[in-house]
Amino acid sequence: MPADRNSPAEPPGAPAELGAPAAAETAAASAERSRGRLVLAGGLGAGALGCSVALLATSGWLISRASQQPPVLELAVAVTAVRAFGIGRGLLRYVERLVGHDATFRILAALRSRVYARLERLGPAALPAFRRGDLLARFVADVDQIQDRYLRIRLPFAIAVVVGVLSVLGAAVLLPAAGAALAVALLIGGVVVPWLTVRTAERAERETVADRAALTTSAVELLQGAPELIAHGAAGARLRALDELDRRLERSAARSAWATGLAAALTALATGGAVLAALAAGASAVEGGRLDPVLLAVVVLLPLAAFETVTGLPVAARSLARVRESDARLAEIVAAEPPVTAGSARPDGVFPLVLSGVGARWPGASTAALTDVDLRVDAGRRIAVVGASGAGKSTLAALLVRFLDPSAGTFTLAGRPVQYFDPDAVRERIGWCAQDAHLFDTSIRDNLRVARPEAGEPELFAALDAARIADWVRSLPAGLDTPVGERGTRVSGGQRQRLALARVVLAGFPVVVLDEPTANLDPPTADALTLDLLAATEGRATVLITHRLAGCEHADEIVVLDGGRIVQRGTHDALLAVDGPYRIGWERERRDDGRFPTGAPERVGD
Ligand SMILES: Nc1ncnc2c1ncn2[C@@H]1O[C@H](COP(=O)(O)OP(=O)(O)OP(=O)(O)O)[C@@H](O)[C@H]1O
């Protein structure tokens, strides 16, 4: 981040977490809180697998002993035990799944909140470093992938160790040679095979994560740009590129599946080897009188059951690479430098809002977007910021609403550097109506309530009235419940901006920054909206950013930006009186507007 002359040495309450911890630590912190549940899930899982092993061993003994036709009472305990182990296995497995998933989802929810909080701090200035679809993949798929660390890796490995050791001890008590053979086979199935899987599948797994993210990114881009691509006949090429990405993902998934298949074959071989070894050792021990023949079935069946503990481990090990890759991708978000210094204080008042010698530079940009800007906003004052495209107007808006830090100069609210304050608290006082205001895919009512959730119908209509769109809303069959479509596609550009304006009015900010609210409208509609905007925000400090000069005559001060610097400032009359960019722009706008057929601008819902 560029040096910040304006930064206080140490803003009070600047969150310590801004020190960019790794995502793994973020997940670990969440896991810490669910440790008890994870341990319980491990215990239940070990119990369930223990029941499986005991079930097979007891059944083996029962069948062998029953063949000798002893008194039924002698078998009663074993029969009951078989039932108990059978029921216990299912029951414990069910509860283990509940507890394990509950713990994991809690960890994921906490992790997702933390990642979202990070994203929020980065946005919007630092987010362009990530592509939209890629961010989506990180936020959804990568966070989801982290669940494997607990559900598929740590729990199964811990359970395998406990049950594996107990099974080996059990077998060794009956016949030490069988115990030794089982230990060796379990080490092969539980350590060597998973290790081999990791070695074979690691690259493929990493590629799978990257390919899946690339596929999401391209699919999102393709869907968003579909109308333009179809109109330009370029959709076919993009679809083919997407197809190629899909095939790449298929290839890496196939390579990784091949490793899984190999692991399954090796595990089956190790199981078979353990059973054969137990059979050979058991048969010779029976022959030598060192083992009761009835126990031979137990010795032979035990490895079969014990191997259940390690069969899932190669798949678990395989997902280790995926988890690491997702971790690394989340760590990039966590480590990305926030574009603003955040304190924790809440501003009591914002006036006067003063920029003094302020410069601004966007992350990654080589040149400053603003240089040496002075601005003072007092209560109720209305300032118009005008200038050509690229002059730095939106950058000024970003500075005012704390999306960007000044790289030079000072920005103070009521005399205190803005870096002392929580940016969210600043934004509760300095409202922003964007150039392409976002409407959510829900009703008009819910879109307005983003600004004030508890607002009742009279307040909503008062805000709509101020934005001169209330009559249109009343005329709709569903009124306030009319859906606006995704990104407001079911309403016109002018209606969208007016709804956004109503939202800003409803929020009641003491300072309102209106960033090119008329940018995409035809001149008559734009001018009508500008007048309505100024009327709706009457009495509030307003910074109207615009490339059109019509309406500026109502501002207390006009600031003309060019190349990131203020080149003129004053009232409309004063600026018209001198030969300068404002007068040139004003005269050109009058002349050019004269070329358009002019009609009465629509006032309601254009
Ligand atoms: N998010 C961003 N990241 C990097 N650079 C940016 C970003 N937004 C603007 N810039 C750069 O800052 C400079 C000023 O742009 P800005 O958008 O502030 O101008 P503007 O006067 O609002 O233009 P317009 O009227 O076209 O919106 C330009 O050089 C632009 O490339």
Residues whose N, C-alpha, C, O or C-beta is under 5 A from the ligand:
A	BS01	LIG	A125 W362 P363 A365 A369 A388 S389 G390 A391 G392 K393 S394 T395
